[in-house]
Amino acid sequence: MNILIVNDDGIYSPGILALAEVAAEFGEVKVLAPNMEQSAMSHAITYARPLSYIRTPVKDFEAYRVNGTPADCTALGVYLWPETNMVLSGINLGLNIGNSMWHSGTLAAAKQAALMGYRGMAFSTDITGEDFDMEAQKPFVRQALEMLLENDMELININLPKKPEGFSWCKQSLRHYDGVMVPGEDPQGRKHYWFSVEPVEDVEKGTDRWAIIHNQVSITPLRLDLTSYKDLESIKQKEIP
């Protein structure tokens, strides 16, 4: 099996190395990642300038850094290695659950794989900062891959809590929130603003957010079709003037 590893945290992230080390137990691994952090880049692609890559070995893995986005890395990676069987994205330093799926560069890289006919799996973790240590989570990454290789799902989003205790197949947590702008000033006295959110709904049982709170690895099958079939069927039943 040929496995392409990508991410949005950049080629030097410890998360991509951890994922590559586990994935290497399942097949041939190659790494293609942004040359700088591209968090919250969502599914942006580069079209106004050419892409290029530079060989940048990651430990013992064949790896390259790209002057582009996470989705670019997937598209370029499967072009360079058409023998790719699946694309794994991550492990992202920070969760990608609930509403954050919409702007996640990690998930976008996996979505790009699915759009191009490959299986895409996105991995994220609640661990951040300098104390990043994936050793306790690697067995759960391994188990997740073993489970997922047994089915033919095309797009999966996986999140690991700091101290996993088990697995939970769950749906995306969708919570409405109040947007909050936090004003401030830079050293020159110029005004700037930080955008933040405050949820207005509780966590629903059976969602990815609920799973993480209860120390479960959340596994959420996704689809590329965003159509609201309920609304589509409802409007079809009405006479169009």
C-alpha atoms as one frame of an Amber mdcrd trajectory, in Angstrom:
protein
   0.000   0.000   0.000   1.233   3.490  -0.923   0.352   6.192   1.590   0.712
   9.953   1.103   1.023  11.968   4.327   0.081  15.670   4.311  -0.873  18.267
   6.930  -1.522  21.969   7.558   0.934  22.546  10.416   3.940  22.410   8.102
   6.711  19.977   7.270   8.444  20.390  10.641   5.426  19.568  12.811   5.943
  16.656  15.231   2.430  15.504  14.361   3.274  14.620  10.773   6.245  12.564
  11.915   4.116  10.646  14.414   1.532   9.861  11.734   4.203   8.785   9.265
   5.764   6.445  11.829   2.454   4.673  12.449   1.429   4.662   8.773   4.764
   3.053   7.822   3.520  -0.114   9.540   0.832  -0.368   6.847   2.743   0.479
   3.690   5.156   2.727   1.788   5.031   6.310   3.078   5.825   9.609   1.404
   5.382  13.038   2.992   4.358  16.267   1.279   3.550  19.252   3.497   3.430
  23.074   3.422   6.701  24.900   3.974   5.016  26.956   6.711   1.980  26.638
   8.944  -1.321  26.841   7.053  -3.810  26.398   9.900  -7.420  27.505   9.213
  -6.604  27.725   5.504  -9.703  25.630   4.776  -9.881  24.350   1.194  -7.931
  27.169  -0.425  -6.000  26.219  -3.552  -3.251  28.116  -5.357  -4.016  29.134
  -8.944  -2.389  32.553  -9.516   1.210  31.317  -9.246   3.055  28.038  -9.820
   3.743  25.496  -7.084   7.172  24.081  -6.342   8.621  21.654  -3.830  11.956
  21.037  -2.123  13.198  17.715  -0.797  13.205  17.950   3.005  13.717  14.544
   4.657  11.699  13.976   7.826  13.717  11.538   9.901  13.891   8.392   7.726
  10.994   9.324   5.433  11.061  10.663   1.901   9.548  14.113   2.382   9.062
  17.385   0.506   7.898  20.866   1.474   5.590  22.828  -0.808   4.983  26.558
  -1.238   1.249  26.017  -1.108  -1.802  25.077   0.933  -2.784  21.735   2.466
  -5.127  21.012  -0.459  -2.295  21.900  -2.848  -0.100  19.318  -1.140  -2.646
  16.579  -1.735  -3.214  17.519  -5.370   0.507  17.774  -6.093   1.298  14.643
  -4.108  -1.069  12.338  -5.988   0.144  13.849  -9.262   3.767  13.076  -8.411
   2.875   9.631  -7.032  -0.176   8.357  -8.955   0.316   4.965  -7.326  -0.984
   6.490  -4.065  -3.722   4.373  -2.462  -4.772   6.709   0.346  -4.026  10.124
   1.824  -3.610  10.676   5.565  -3.660  14.251   6.858  -2.242  15.348  10.225
  -1.728  14.744  12.976  -2.939  18.301  13.551  -1.926  20.049  16.769  -5.383
  21.075  17.888  -8.803  19.502  17.463 -10.883  19.754  14.302 -14.380  19.022
  15.566 -17.791  20.593  15.160 -17.862  23.941  13.369 -14.080  23.982  12.977
 -14.388  21.340  10.245 -15.460  24.125   7.887 -12.159  26.005   8.087  -9.777
  23.147   8.868  -6.820  22.879   6.514  -6.158  19.393   7.867  -9.579  18.137
   6.868  -9.431  20.033   3.560  -6.334  18.057   2.567  -8.262  14.827   3.152
 -11.293  16.225   1.292  -9.087  17.033  -1.680  -8.038  13.393  -1.752 -11.679
  12.258  -1.807 -12.477  14.773  -4.570  -9.726  13.202  -6.679 -10.900   9.645
  -6.105  -8.606   8.641  -3.250  -9.485   7.751   0.317  -8.827  10.641   2.695
  -8.443  10.469   6.473  -7.793  13.477   8.718  -6.219  13.092  12.172  -6.165
  15.793  14.870  -5.300  15.834  18.557  -6.092  17.881  21.634  -2.361  18.097
  22.423  -0.693  21.419  21.631   2.370  23.407  22.690   5.901  22.364  23.508
   4.807  19.346  25.558   3.633  17.539  22.444   4.070  13.791  22.949   2.257
  11.295  20.744   3.578   8.092  22.271   0.427   7.512  24.336  -1.757   8.243
  21.294   0.094   6.204  18.670  -1.615   2.919  19.659  -4.991   4.580  19.066
  -3.867   5.951  15.707  -2.772   2.423  14.812  -6.101   0.943  15.918  -8.028
   3.585  14.002  -6.133   2.775  10.817  -6.720  -0.932  11.304 -10.458  -0.360
  11.677 -10.719   2.032   8.766  -8.766  -0.167   6.376 -11.451  -2.793   6.835
 -14.090  -0.602   5.148 -14.340   1.506   2.014 -15.363   4.876   3.459 -13.915
   7.672   1.339 -13.616  10.483   3.884 -13.082  10.198   7.648 -12.392  12.798
  10.347 -10.623  11.495  13.468  -9.852  13.399  16.681  -7.796  12.149  19.612
  -8.178  13.482  23.169  -5.105  13.985  25.351  -5.644  10.681  27.139  -7.693
   8.355  24.923  -9.666   5.591  26.592 -11.608   4.188  23.642 -13.340   4.912
  20.343 -16.656   6.505  19.446 -18.306   6.608  16.015 -20.135   9.908  16.110
 -21.618  12.780  14.169 -20.371  16.323  13.782 -21.239  18.702  16.596 -23.094
  21.686  15.183 -23.506  24.490  17.700 -24.584  28.047  16.974 -22.344  30.681
  18.524 -22.059  34.393  19.139 -19.215  36.041  17.280 -17.039  38.143  19.553
 -14.596  40.835  18.453 -11.886  41.559  21.024 -10.237  44.964  20.379  -6.621
  45.783  21.115  -3.670  47.918  20.040  -0.240  47.139  18.628   2.951  48.801
  20.022   2.435  51.728  17.619  -1.045  52.386  18.970  -2.844  51.059  15.897
  -6.116  49.293  16.548  -6.556  45.619  15.767  -9.146  42.948  16.516  -9.209
  39.266  17.449 -12.220  37.234  16.381 -13.472  34.682  18.917 -16.680  32.766
  19.548 -18.919  31.903  22.467 -21.176  28.833  22.012 -24.847  29.359  22.768
 -25.796  25.669  22.897 -24.778  22.739  25.084 -22.787  19.757  23.825 -25.026
  17.118  22.285 -24.464  13.476  23.213 -23.245  11.349  20.338 -21.221  14.139
  18.723 -17.480  14.451  18.198 -17.264  17.153  20.857 -19.073  14.937  23.377
 -16.674  12.083  22.568 -13.581  14.210  23.208 -14.954  15.464  26.531 -15.369
  11.811  27.540 -11.825  10.849  26.461 -12.985   8.947  23.392 -11.309   9.034
  19.987 -14.010  10.492  17.744 -14.435   8.947  14.294 -16.823  10.773  11.975
 -17.609   9.537   8.446 -18.125  12.496   6.107 -19.425  13.052   2.592 -18.583
  15.532  -0.126 -22.201  16.212  -1.106 -23.448  19.237   0.878 -26.950  19.096
  -0.577 -29.771  19.442   1.951 -31.988  16.696   0.558 -34.729  17.392   3.101
 -35.089  20.983   1.877 -34.708  19.948  -1.761 -37.512  17.402  -1.542 -39.690
  19.859   0.378 -39.366  22.561  -2.266 -39.926  20.063  -5.079 -43.346  19.266
  -3.614 -44.411  22.883  -3.978 -45.656  24.269  -7.242 -43.139  26.614  -8.816
 -44.924  29.694 -10.200
